[in-house]
């Protein structure tokens, strides 16, 4: 499965044609059985919001609604900036849901209560920045102890690494621009019509099909040029 918008939307169309139902994150006891035909489409926004907005537009034009998880502790974008607020408002306005992409490694010395407090504070920021009620949490670069953990850390919100979503449901991710556990269109579970939890990172998706290295290089070059222009504008000088 190529990392193009066309391939992604064609795969979703194929799922829908097979009788799959699109589902947003919810508490496991409110979700259908993993043996049923449903798919949860999740987008983790690690590096920039602009690719997420583009993915959100493509999905909305295709008539589908999915889940976007954003960081409040990212070194690459500020979720509270005017630009980010506009991006989040557009994603929500297109009919998608917003959640927190929580990086627990920012708080290495806190216990469960401290992490829960930090998670609550961050999810409130996501709600304030987006103008929408967050649906839940996904972990950024999750520690092994968080994979398959219960809902205590993120309570009262569900998280995407609860056993139901990571063990009972077929899990597929494009982390680092590669299908880490095999492409979703080749999964036995999908052929058999069982539930799928599909994770993408919008930075890896575009019109054309390129390697992850080439796509990342182009992204970094564009970001460098943009930052140069931003600094010049901030200092009111002409770029040289």
N, C-alpha and C positions, 0 to 999 in steps of 0.2 A: 504494500500500500504506500503510494507516494505521498510526500508531505506537501500536497497542493490543496487549495480550497476545493477544486473540482473533485479530487479523489475523496476528500473528507465528506463532502456533501453527498456524493454518490453512495458512499458507504452507509450514511444515515438513511438515505432513501431506500437502500436495500433492506436495512433493518425494519423500517416502517412497512415496507411491502411484505415482509415476513410476519407482520403482526406485532412487532415490538411497540411498546408504549414508552414515550419519553417521560422521565421522572426527575423531579428536583430532590435535593437532599432533604431528608426528614428523619425523625426518630425511627430506628429499625422496626419498632412495633407498629409503625404506620406505613411501612413499605410492603409491597407485595412479596411473595415468596421468591427466593432466588431461583427456584425451578421454573418460574413464569418468565414470559418474554417481555422484559423491560430493560431500558438502558438509561443510566445516569451519565450525562455528558458534563464533565468538569474541566474548567480551564484555570490553571494556576498561573498567575501573572508575576513572574520572577524579575524581569529586567526592565520592562517598559509597558506603559498603558496603551500606546498607540497601536501596536499589533493586536492587542485585545479588542480595541474599538473596531478595527478592521474585521476581525473574526466575528464580532458581535453583529456588525452590519450584514455580513454575508449570511449568517444564520437567520437573522430577521427577514432578509429578503427571501429566504428559503422557507419561511414560516415556522421556524423552530425556536424554542426558548431553552436556554441552558444556564449553567451556574459559573460565575466568575469569582475567583478568590484573590484578594489583593493584600499586599503587605503594608503594615504601618511602620515597619522598621527597616525598610529597604535602603541600601546605600545608593540606589540607582534612580529612584523616583520618590517624590514627596506626596503622599496621598492627600495631604491637606492643602496643597498648592491650588491656585485658581485653575491651572491647566488640568490637573488631576481631577478636580471636582467636576469640571465640564466633561471630561472623559467618562467618569463614573455616571454622571447624570445621563449621558447619551446611552451608555450600556443599559441602564435601568429603563430609560425611555423606550428602548427597542424591545422591551419585554423580557429581559433577562433578570436573573437573580444575582445578588451580591453576597459574598461571604468573606471571612477573614482568613488570610494565609498567614498562619501563626508560626513564627520562628522561635521555638523554645530555647534555642542555644543562646539567645540574647540574655537569658536569665539563668545562667548555669548553676547558681548556688541556691536557688529557691526550691522549696519542697512543693508538694501538690497544692497546698493552699495558696502559696505565693504565685505559682504559675496560673492557677485559676483566677486569681485577682488580676494578674497581668492580662490574661486572655479577655476577661470581662472589660477591662479598660480599653484594650485595643479594638474589640468588636464594637464598642460604643463609638470609637473614632471612625470606623468604617461606616457605621450608620449615619453619623453626622456628616461625613464627607460626601456620601452618596445620596443622602436624602431618602434612603430606603431602609427597611428593617432587614438586617442580615439574616441569612437562613442558617448559618452554621460556620464550621471551621474546617480547614484543611491544614495539615502541618507542612511547613517548608523544610526540606531536607530532614525528614523525621528521624529522630534518634531511634535506635532499635527498640528501646523500651516503650516507645509510643505506638509502634506498629502493632495493631491488634489489641490496643488498650481499651479500657472502658470509657464511658462518657464523663468521668469525674473531673478531668482536667478542664474540659470545655463547658461543663454544665452551667446553665440549663440548655445550652445549644448542643446539637449532635456534632460529631466530627466524622470525617470521611475515612478514618483509619480504624474505626470500630470493627470488631471481628465480622460483623454482618457484611460490611462493605469491602473488606480486604481479604477475608477468608471464605465466607459463604458465597459471595458473589464473584463472578469472573472479573479479575482486575487486569487492566491493560494500561500502560503508560508510555509516553514518548519522551521520557526524561533524557536529556542531553542530545535530543534530536534523533534518537534511535528507538526502535521498539524493543524495550528491554526484555520483555517476556514473549516476544513474537507478535507479528501484526494482528490487529483485531479481526481482520477479514479471514484469517486462517485459524481462528480458534474453534476447537471442537464444541465448546459451549455455545458459540454463536450458531454453528451449524445445527445444533440440537435445540435451539430456541430458548436457552437459559439466559438469566440476567447478566448484564454486562455493565461494569463500572469503567468508563473510558476517560482517561486523564490526558489532556493535551496542554502544552505550553505554547501560547500563540506566537512566540518568537520564531518557532521552527516552521511556520506555515506561510505560504505565499502563492502567487499565481504560477510560478515556475518551479521545477523540481531541481534542486541543487543539494550538494552535500551539506551536512550540518556545519562543517568547517567554513565552507564558502558563504553560507548564509550568515554565520556569526561574524565573519570578516566584513561583510557588507554592512551589517548592522552597526558594528563598532566604528567603521569609517563614517557612516552617516551621523552617529552620535557625536563623534569628535568634531565634525563640522558644525553640528548644531550647537554644541557647547561653546565653540569658538564665537559663533554669532551671538549667543546669549550673553557671554561675558562682554563682548564689544558693545552690545546694546545697553547693558547695565552700567558700563563705564562711559557711555555716550561718546565712543570713539569709533572711527572708521576701521574695519578690519584690514589688515595688511597681509 
